[in-house]
Amino acid sequence: MAELVYPPVIGAAHALFRALDIRIDMKGTEHIPRQGGAVLVSNHIGYLDFVFAGLTARPQKRLVRFMAKESVFRHKVSGPLMRAMKHIPVDRKQGEAAYRHALESLRSGEIIGVFPEATISQSFTLKSFKSGAARMAQEAGVPLIPVALWGTQRLWTKGRPRDLKRSHIPVTLRVGEPIEAPGNHYAGAITRRVRERVQELLDSAQRAYPAAPKDSSDSWWLPAHLGGTAPTPAQVKEAG
């Protein structure tokens, strides 16, 4: 069936990024398969991550169907768009239906996008990964594609006001080589391997990032281990 909504939405996103002068540095997109199913696995640091992670597939002329919490689909604006773009609603109390939907999509040759940390990392470091992405890849017989995003937290993230004005904020995206998910391997071991690879890509994205905090009041978006004032994972856990 023709994609009547997704391409125009991507076009609108590109126009917005140009208007905001968001400088996107994207490398490794050749690792996105030109055809066939795959599970795209990304870190999660901001509300716009699905937009930027999806952009990594465009050079290969692919669309990514993201698994997102069901409440997004109930919103009067985002809901119709999410459904029209064939993203997959996830009810955390009844996740099996979403899992089956994603499996069917993978087997039909779609790319499914997953944030295995499940929620935004407020420390901007990698949280533990849930094993669902690996299990899906195993059952569908498709590879996992590791992706790292950096800079998206400066635009809009949990607990901070949006910055969707012309702030010239750079965003760095890195895509890694496909990781196979053999059915006879332990899903936990595959998940650890994927997380390690996303961490390597995240380290690379952070090293390549062309901006630094202007002053101490602007260091909130930098993790503590890099000299910033973002809360540590332990502080996030204690506050939660």
Secondary structure, DSSP 8 states (H G I E B T S, - for coil): ---SSHHHHHHHHHHHHHHTT-EEEEE-GGGS-SSS-EEEEE---STTHHHHHHHTTGGGT--EEEEEEHHHHHSTTHHHHHHHTT-EEE-TTSTHHHHHHHHHHHHTT-EEEE-TT-S--TTSS-----THHHHHHHHHT--EEEEEEESGGGTS-TTS----SS---EEEEEE---B---TTS-HHHHHHHHHHHHHHHHHHHHHH-----SSGGGGGGS-GGGT--S--HHHHHHH-
